[in-house]
Amino acid sequence: MRIVVLMGGDSPERDISLVTGDNVANALVENGHEVFKIDPVGTREDQHNLNAKNSHLIGFEYPEEKQIHIHPNSYYLRNMLLIMKLRPDLVFNALHGGKGENGIVQGMFDALEIPYTGSGRVASMLAMDKELSKSYFRMAKLPTPRSQFLDRPDASRKKIKKLIYPQVVKPNDQGSTIGVRIVDTYEDMEEAIDQAFKFSDKVIIEEYIAGREMTVGVVKTRTLPVVEIRPKHQYFDYECKYQDGMTEYIVPARIPEELTRILQNLAFQAHNLLGCNGYSRVDFRLSENNEPYILEVNTLPGFTGHSLVPMAAKAAGINFNSLVEMIIEEAVRPG
């Protein structure tokens, strides 16, 4: 198959996406596919640098300004036209966060009738918007921490004074724990909120669940082994996620079989409730009484050396290249 790996982008998770994209592209080449790597905000020179062996074709196909009537800084549109000209059988969406994960890019490919991996535009939007996804969890009676939202920086914060601390403050629509802080006192809350508003137009304040962090990957119609995450910091922050030696991963998690089945069942329910497709990763807090709480559903989890879905797949006997191929097969499956 001719496959475009979409990677990079303009979200705060750009650097992680580039690593994911490289790993996926290498696996696809090893699996026998023809591969092009495209950065949706890249210039023609950027695309050349990403595609050493195919740079001549990229150069030939790259849309010139005189050929198209769009704003010269509209790199997303320009690179969508480039993808159209390359005529791929499939786009492997290796973006993380921002337009790549909130439904915008999915909507573009839907309009262009180009198949792509992962969830569609509606499920992507629901999963990225924590306020919306948590409302779905509550309506379906799936356990999730209590929360409230601030929809603008100058919104009234009177309710915050009545909260029981600690609380978790985070942007409503970011991943990789960007802008997230655990707040122990009211005095620190204002600074945490202001910081979170730098990354999103809406901020979530969520009760902190003391206990352990767990995650469950979903691939096609199966759930993967539960992974327990033990970070060196108070929570699984950006440094712990991507720096060697900062986190211990236990897979399969050393928990009772019944609890494993409960977590896997909740993950599958959350995945289907939001309408996700192909693969996802569902993050949990497990209380000190072993009560699970769904934090969020990630529709485009990472494929780096520290990433949790490939780690769990390996524990289930699925190597990296096979995992990538499974995701492709699901994306091109009729219906």
C-alpha positions, 0 to 999 in steps of 0.5 A, a space after each residue: 500500500 502507499 501510505 502517508 504518515 502524518 506527523 509533527 503538526 503545530 500542537 505542544 505535542 509536536 516533538 512526540 509526534 515526530 518520534 511516533 511518526 518516525 517509528 511508525 514509518 520505519 515499521 511500515 517500510 519493514 512491512 513492505 509499504 511505500 511510505 511518505 512522511 508529511 508534516 501538515 505545517 511543513 514547507 516544501 523543504 521540510 517535506 524534502 528533509 522528511 523524505 530523503 528517498 522520495 524528495 524528488 516526488 514531493 518536490 514535483 507534487 508540492 503545490 506552488 502558491 501560483 497554483 492555489 488561491 489560499 493564504 500563503 501561511 495556510 500550510 495545513 491546506 497546502 499539505 492536504 493538497 500535497 497528500 491528495 496529489 500523492 494519492 495514498 491508499 491510507 493516511 496513518 495519523 501520527 499527530 498528537 493533540 491539537 488539530 490532529 486529535 480534536 477532529 479537524 484533520 479527521 474532518 478534512 480527510 472525510 471531505 477528501 474521502 481519504 481513509 485514515 487510521 484511528 477514530 473519526 472526527 466526532 469521536 476525536 472531538 468528544 475524547 479531546 474535550 474533557 468536559 464533553 467526554 466526562 458528561 458522556 461517562 456520567 450519563 452512562 454511569 461510568 465512574 469518573 472524578 468529580 469536576 467543574 469547568 471554567 470557560 474563560 480566564 475571568 470566570 467567577 471562581 467563588 466555588 473554588 474556595 469550597 473545594 476539598 484539596 488536593 485538586 487537579 487543574 488542567 486544560 480542557 483539551 490538551 494531552 501529555 499532561 501539558 499544563 497539568 498541576 496538582 494543587 494542595 491549597 487554595 492559595 496555589 489555585 489561581 496560579 495553576 488556573 492561569 497556567 492552564 488557560 495558556 493552553 486552552 480556552 477552558 480549564 477543568 478542576 478535578 478532584 484528586 484521586 489518591 492511589 495508583 495510575 493505570 491505563 488500558 489500550 484498546 486495539 480493534 475489538 480487544 483490550 490489552 493487558 493493564 499497565 500500572 504507571 509508577 512515576 518518580 514525581 507526584 503524577 505522570 507528568 511530561 518529564 516522567 512520560 518521556 525521560 528515561 528512568 523517571 517512571 516504572 511500568 508494570 505490565 501486566 499490572 499486579 492486581 487481582 484478575 477480577 480488577 483487571 477485567 473490570 478495568 478492561 471492561 470499563 476501557 472498552 465501554 468508554 472507547 465504544 461510548 465515544 464512538 472510537 475506532 481502531 485503537 485508543 488508550 483509556 487512563 484511570 486512577 485506582 483509589 486506595 480502595 481499588 475503585 477505578 475512575 476514568 480520567 480520559 480516552 486518548 484517541 491517538 496514543 503515542 508510539 515512542 520508546 516509552 509509549 504504553 500501547 506498544 508496551 501493553 501489546 508486547 506483553 500480549 505477544 504483539 510486536 510493534 510491526 504487527 501492531 501497526 499492521 493491525 491498526 492499518 487493517 482496521 482502518 481499511 476494513 469495509 464499513 
